[in-house]
């Protein structure tokens, strides 16, 4: 007997039940909690960089070498997102998350006791990779728990907002700790805070991947003497081939899926810009207003405000996406995928643009907030959400890792006004990228094997869920 749906197993399998999820939605809340305490550690070492420079004899007169740990974090984040997130689509989420979380805790220990700068760089590569898995797993869980794009919209936007807010709060938390304690206490407190939430995941996060749940149920039935298998277990494909296919999928999607390419480019530049703002905050606010490194860290609150405003902006504008179902001729009654991009047309505003040093610093903070407005949007990719998120994570972290390295030379050589205006000009060019998807969206979907598969699933679900007449 082949186990392939909720009724046969009495276990969750969301894609078999289009009318409602078989999972407890509290799973998403419990997993999202992971992002709240995280308060992205990659930012924590930015503002106490002077103390780190003194401890390890680092010269930053010509290049911001203190950013290398953040670059290492971003590269680890990108690589792990690319190679491990898609694998969880085939092997499940629960045990992978617990193992990665435990490894992450282990790599937090050397950060507080590091005796050389190289230790920070190496350990943050692995801790960044672990956080990539822990943070981006939420998107896959949302896709598993909630059925349909409309049901996934608010949870997905909450996840992205929580992710960004916790990340942007890193400099604020780091500054508040460094104001009263040494920079090593940032690592100690991060270790304590992260370890506190580990038991919550052990008891509160069940498996949410349908294939993994079915496989577990079939194994249990076999112990009871029943010859029960899942379709995946009957597949003779080798483990190596399965892993290779899972890893290749994100690279294939970014090269062939225009929507994924645009969805990668937009948040990549937006997040890279936020980190560039953070990297340049001490230089800009220090020279213009005489702020210390700690005071510059508190300015990052304005970015958090902008991210929250971006989420609030997305809530009422979601109706643009919902209304697209009325004009969908391909699959009537379902939303048009590229309608998600309407919200992305709010441009990124510059920061520090043409303000004399005599102006109050608060005048400079709102543009930093508004730069975060276009970030909070996403395009769900059905059961390949892990691959899509892995692809987007790759682009985001490449920009995060390397774009901020140009901050010091940009603001020194171009000046505050022109450096910030340059970012505005680039964002203006990127604003036209979604237009191509609007114009050729239908053609893109017809050539996309992933979208075609998702469309077939939607058609099948609509047929299954359609009411039948009594005979």
C-alpha positions, 0 to 999 in steps of 0.5 A: 500500500502506498501512503500519499495523503492525510486520510491514509495516514491521519498525518499532515500532508497539506498539498493533499488537502486544498481546502485547509492545512492539516498542520497546527498553525502554531508551528509557524508562530513557534518557528518565527520566535526564532527570529525575534531573539536572534537579533542578527549577530552579524551586526553586533560586531560593527559598532565595537570595532574600535575595541576589536581593532585594538585587541587584534591590532587591526589597521582600518585607515585605508580599508574597513577590515573589521567588516570581514567577519560580517563578510564571512557571515554573509558568504556562509549564509549564502552557501548554506542557503544554496546547498542545505535549504533545498535538501530539506524539501526532500528530507524534512525539517525537524531534525535538520533544524535541531541539529543546525541549531545545536551547531550554531550554539557551539559556534557562538562560544568561540566568538566570546573567547577568540584570541585572534581575528582569524577565529572570529572570521572562521567561526562566523562563517559557520554561524552565519550558515547555520542562521541561514538554515534556521531563519529561512526554514520559516518560509518553507514551513509557511508554505507547508502549513498554509494552503493557497497564496492568500492564506500564505500572504500575511504569515509570509509578510510577518516572517519577512518583517520579523527577519528584517527587524531582528536583523536591523536591531542587531546594531542597537542591541550591540550598541546598548551592550557595548555601552556598559560591557566589553565587546566580548559580552555581545557573544556571551549574551547571544549564546545565553539568549540563543540557548534559552530557546533551544528547548522550545524548538525541541518540544514545540516544532513538529515536522511540517514537510509532508513527505517526511511526515508520510515517510515517518507514518509509513515506517510506523505502520511497517513496524505494525506488520503492514507493508506500507511505503511512500512513493518516495521510498519506492523510488530507486533514485540514489541519495546522491542523485536526490541531493544533487537535484536539490542543490541544482534546483536553486541555480536552475531557477535563478537562471530560468525563472525571471520572477525568481531573478527579479525577486532575488535582485530586489531584496538583495540590493535592498538588504545590501543597502541597509548594511551599507547604511549600517557600515557608513552610519558611524562615518556619516553621523560621526563627521556630521554630528559628532556621534560616537560609535554607540550613538551611531548604533542607536540610529539603526532604530530608524531602519527598524521603523521603516521596515515596520512601516513597509509591512503596514504598507503591504497589508492594505496593498495586498488587495492588489494581489487578490484582485488580480484573480478576477482578471486571470484567464489562465487559472480563473479564480487564482491570483496572478503571480507577478501581481506581487510586484506592484508593492515593489515599485516604491523606490529606495530613497537616499540617506544623507542626501545634501544635508549641511552639518548644521541640520539636526540629525533627526532630519537625516534619520527618516530617509534611512527609514523610508529606504526599507519600505520596498523590502517587505514582499515575496513571491511564493513558489508552492512546494519549491519554496525552499529552493526559491528562498535559497536562491533569494538568500544567495543573492541577498547574502552576496550583496550583504557580504561585499556591498558594504565594503565600499562604504568607506571609500564611497563616502570618503571619495564621493562625499556624503551627498553623491555617495547616497545619491548614487544608491538612489540612482541605482535603485531607480534603475532597479525599479523598472525591473518588475515592469518587464515581468508585468509585460511578459508575465504570461509568456514567462509562466508558459516557459517555466516548468516550476510555474507550470507544475504549480499551475497544474496543481492548482487546476487539480485542486480546484477540480477536487474541491469543486462541489458536485451535483447530486444525481 
